[in-house]
Amino acid sequence: ASEIQQGILPPPGNYQIPRTGISIHSVFKPAQIVSGDLYNFFMIDDNHLLINIGDVSGGGVPAALFMGVAHTLVKSNALAGTAGEIVSQVNKQLSRNNSNQFFLTLFLGILHTETGTLNYCNAGHVPTFLVSSNGNVKELADPHGPPLGLVHNTSYKNSNVHPKQGDRLILYTDGITEKANEYGDYFGVDGFYALFNQFKSHSPEEIAGMIVKSVGDFAGKTKATNDLSLMVIGFDKTEAVELS
């Protein structure tokens, strides 16, 4: 099950979207053998990059199977239109025969690589951060609808943002913000804000490393109980593995 799941998701590491100046570094750390987290990024056509990250309720093999279905549905509905329209279609299909009432929080974005516009939908997921090169932070926290899989006829909305040269987009699952230490304190959003000023001029890989190290230092010897997934997207020219 673990091998199949890891074959579905892009391997953690560095990627570059050819001819766009967009680079991506991904991190995937399941708490158990299999994970309910999902993430992906792929070109829909020559000018549109789809990015998504999500978290299935529960854990173990059932959550991993639900994740696999959701991952496939995102890809099969990638031409449905806006981010909100794609999420609406995925929700309808996930809601059918969902007798176990699993649900999926999801952030999905479509980046127009020529105009630089990111059209995005947040379905009950944690906020995504857009960090500028001077350290300013914008939380993409618009509530576009509930988690997927629960209400069949939900219609999801979307918003737009315009990342600039040198910006970093940080997508993650609650395995980071809900990471606890031995005293029962959570890393939380405050843990991110303590790091943002350190991100200036650093690559997506370096920023991801800072985040993972900070979360690890905070937790100490506390055992991981939640999956941790992270994507850092950079809007500049970097050396990385070309995305096929």
C-alpha positions as CSV (number, residue, x, y, z in Angstrom):
1,A,0.0,0.0,0.0
2,S,2.8,2.4,0.9
3,E,4.6,1.6,-2.4
4,I,1.5,2.2,-4.5
5,Q,0.7,5.4,-2.7
6,Q,4.2,6.8,-3.2
7,G,3.9,5.9,-6.8
8,I,0.8,8.1,-7.1
9,L,2.3,11.2,-5.6
10,P,5.2,13.1,-7.1
11,P,8.4,12.0,-5.3
12,P,9.5,14.6,-2.7
13,G,12.2,16.9,-4.1
14,N,13.0,19.7,-6.5
15,Y,11.2,20.5,-9.7
16,Q,11.2,23.2,-12.3
17,I,8.4,24.0,-14.7
18,P,10.1,24.6,-18.0
19,R,10.1,28.1,-19.5
20,T,8.2,29.6,-16.6
21,G,10.8,30.4,-13.9
22,I,8.6,28.5,-11.5
23,S,10.3,26.0,-9.1
24,I,8.8,23.6,-6.6
25,H,10.1,21.8,-3.6
26,S,7.9,19.1,-2.0
27,V,8.1,17.3,1.3
28,F,6.1,14.2,2.3
29,K,6.4,12.6,5.7
30,P,3.7,10.1,6.6
31,A,3.1,9.4,10.3
32,Q,2.3,5.8,9.6
33,I,3.1,3.4,6.7
34,V,0.4,5.1,4.5
35,S,-0.9,8.6,4.5
36,G,-4.2,10.5,4.1
37,D,-2.3,13.5,2.7
38,L,-2.2,14.3,-1.0
39,Y,-0.4,16.8,-3.2
40,N,0.3,17.3,-6.8
41,F,1.3,19.7,-9.6
42,F,1.1,19.3,-13.3
43,M,0.5,21.4,-16.5
44,I,-3.1,21.3,-17.7
45,D,-2.0,22.8,-21.0
46,D,0.9,25.0,-22.3
47,N,-0.1,28.0,-20.0
48,H,-1.8,26.6,-16.9
49,L,-0.2,24.9,-14.0
50,L,-2.5,23.1,-11.5
51,I,-1.3,22.8,-7.9
52,N,-3.2,21.1,-5.0
53,I,-2.6,19.9,-1.5
54,G,-5.1,18.2,0.8
55,D,-5.7,16.1,3.9
56,V,-8.2,13.2,4.3
57,S,-10.0,12.7,7.7
58,G,-8.9,9.7,9.7
59,G,-5.9,7.6,8.9
60,G,-4.6,4.2,7.9
61,V,-5.4,2.3,4.7
62,P,-9.1,3.6,4.3
63,A,-7.9,7.2,4.4
64,A,-5.1,6.4,1.9
65,L,-7.6,4.8,-0.5
66,F,-9.9,7.8,-0.3
67,M,-6.8,10.0,-0.9
68,G,-6.0,7.9,-4.0
69,V,-9.5,8.3,-5.4
70,A,-9.4,12.1,-4.7
71,H,-6.0,12.4,-6.4
72,T,-7.3,10.7,-9.5
73,L,-10.5,12.8,-9.6
74,V,-8.6,16.1,-9.4
75,K,-6.6,15.0,-12.5
76,S,-9.6,13.8,-14.4
77,N,-11.5,17.1,-13.8
78,A,-8.6,19.4,-14.4
79,L,-10.3,20.8,-17.5
80,A,-13.5,21.6,-15.7
81,G,-12.8,25.4,-15.7
82,T,-11.9,27.6,-12.7
83,A,-10.5,26.2,-9.5
84,G,-13.9,26.4,-7.9
85,E,-15.5,24.5,-10.7
86,I,-12.9,21.8,-10.6
87,V,-13.4,21.4,-6.8
88,S,-17.2,21.4,-7.2
89,Q,-16.9,18.5,-9.7
90,V,-14.5,16.5,-7.5
91,N,-16.8,17.0,-4.5
92,K,-19.8,15.7,-6.3
93,Q,-18.0,12.5,-7.3
94,L,-16.4,12.0,-3.8
95,S,-19.8,12.5,-2.2
96,R,-21.3,9.5,-4.0
97,N,-21.4,6.3,-2.0
98,N,-19.3,7.9,0.8
99,S,-21.0,5.8,3.5
100,N,-18.0,6.1,5.8
101,Q,-18.3,9.9,5.7
102,F,-14.6,10.5,4.9
103,F,-13.9,14.1,4.0
104,L,-11.1,15.9,2.3
105,T,-9.8,19.4,3.0
106,L,-8.2,20.8,-0.2
107,F,-6.4,23.8,-1.5
108,L,-6.4,23.9,-5.4
109,G,-4.9,26.6,-7.6
110,I,-4.5,27.2,-11.3
111,L,-1.6,29.4,-12.2
112,H,-1.7,31.1,-15.6
113,T,2.1,31.0,-16.3
114,E,1.9,33.9,-18.8
115,T,-0.2,36.4,-16.8
116,G,1.0,35.2,-13.4
117,T,-2.5,35.1,-12.0
118,L,-3.3,32.3,-9.5
119,N,-6.9,31.3,-9.4
120,Y,-7.5,29.3,-6.2
121,C,-10.1,27.5,-4.1
122,N,-9.8,26.6,-0.4
123,A,-12.2,23.9,0.6
124,G,-11.8,23.8,4.4
125,H,-8.0,23.6,4.2
126,V,-5.5,25.5,6.3
127,P,-4.4,28.9,4.9
128,T,-1.8,29.0,2.2
129,F,0.9,31.7,2.6
130,L,2.2,34.0,-0.1
131,V,5.5,35.5,1.1
132,S,7.2,38.4,-0.8
133,S,10.9,38.9,-1.1
134,N,10.8,41.7,1.4
135,G,9.1,39.4,4.0
136,N,5.5,40.7,3.7
137,V,3.0,37.9,4.1
138,K,-0.5,37.4,2.6
139,E,-2.7,34.6,3.9
140,L,-4.8,32.9,1.2
141,A,-7.5,32.0,3.7
142,D,-10.7,32.8,1.8
143,P,-13.4,30.3,2.8
144,H,-14.7,29.0,-0.5
145,G,-16.6,26.1,0.9
146,P,-16.6,23.1,3.3
147,P,-14.3,20.0,3.0
148,L,-15.1,17.7,0.1
149,G,-17.1,14.5,0.3
150,L,-19.9,15.5,2.7
151,V,-22.5,17.6,0.8
152,H,-23.1,16.5,-2.8
153,N,-24.5,19.7,-4.3
154,T,-22.1,22.2,-2.8
155,S,-20.9,24.9,-5.2
156,Y,-17.4,26.2,-4.5
157,K,-16.2,29.7,-5.2
158,N,-12.7,30.9,-6.0
159,S,-10.4,33.9,-5.7
160,N,-7.4,35.4,-7.6
161,V,-4.0,36.5,-6.5
162,H,-0.9,37.7,-8.4
163,P,2.4,36.4,-7.2
164,K,5.4,38.6,-8.1
165,Q,9.0,37.9,-9.0
166,G,10.8,36.6,-5.9
167,D,7.6,35.5,-4.1
168,R,7.2,32.2,-2.3
169,L,3.9,30.3,-2.1
170,I,3.8,27.9,0.9
171,L,1.2,25.1,0.9
172,Y,1.1,22.6,3.7
173,T,-1.1,20.2,5.7
174,D,-2.0,20.5,9.4
175,G,0.7,18.0,10.3
176,I,2.8,21.1,10.6
177,T,0.5,23.5,12.5
178,E,-0.9,20.8,14.7
179,K,2.6,19.4,15.6
180,A,2.7,19.2,19.4
181,N,5.6,19.3,21.8
182,E,6.0,17.5,25.1
183,Y,4.0,20.2,26.9
184,G,1.0,19.9,24.6
185,D,1.7,23.2,22.8
186,Y,1.1,23.4,19.0
187,F,3.5,24.8,16.4
188,G,0.6,26.6,15.0
189,V,0.4,29.5,12.5
190,D,2.6,31.5,15.0
191,G,5.4,29.1,14.2
192,F,5.3,30.1,10.6
193,Y,5.3,33.8,11.4
194,A,8.4,33.4,13.5
195,L,10.2,32.1,10.3
196,F,8.9,34.4,7.5
197,N,11.6,37.1,7.9
198,Q,14.3,34.3,7.4
199,F,12.9,33.4,4.0
200,K,14.3,36.3,2.0
201,S,16.2,35.3,-1.1
202,H,16.2,31.6,-0.1
203,S,15.3,28.9,-2.6
204,P,12.1,26.8,-2.1
205,E,14.3,23.8,-1.0
206,E,16.0,26.0,1.6
207,I,12.7,27.4,2.9
208,A,11.2,23.9,3.1
209,G,14.3,22.8,5.1
210,M,13.9,25.7,7.5
211,I,10.2,24.8,8.1
212,V,10.9,21.1,8.6
213,K,13.8,21.8,11.0
214,S,11.8,24.3,13.0
215,V,8.9,21.9,13.4
216,G,11.3,19.1,14.4
217,D,13.1,21.3,16.9
218,F,9.8,22.5,18.4
219,A,8.4,18.9,18.8
220,G,11.7,17.5,20.2
221,K,11.3,13.8,20.9
222,T,7.5,13.8,20.6
223,K,6.3,11.1,18.3
224,A,4.6,12.2,15.1
225,T,0.9,11.4,15.1
226,N,-0.1,13.3,11.9
227,D,1.1,13.2,8.3
228,L,3.2,16.1,7.2
229,S,3.2,17.4,3.6
230,L,4.6,20.7,2.3
231,M,5.1,22.4,-1.0
232,V,7.1,25.6,-1.5
233,I,6.7,27.3,-4.9
234,G,9.2,29.9,-6.1
235,F,8.6,32.5,-8.8
236,D,12.1,33.0,-10.2
237,K,14.8,31.2,-12.1
238,T,16.4,28.2,-10.2
239,E,18.2,25.0,-11.0
240,A,16.0,22.0,-10.5
241,V,14.9,18.7,-12.0
242,E,12.6,19.3,-15.0
243,L,9.1,18.2,-14.5
244,S,8.0,15.6,-17.1
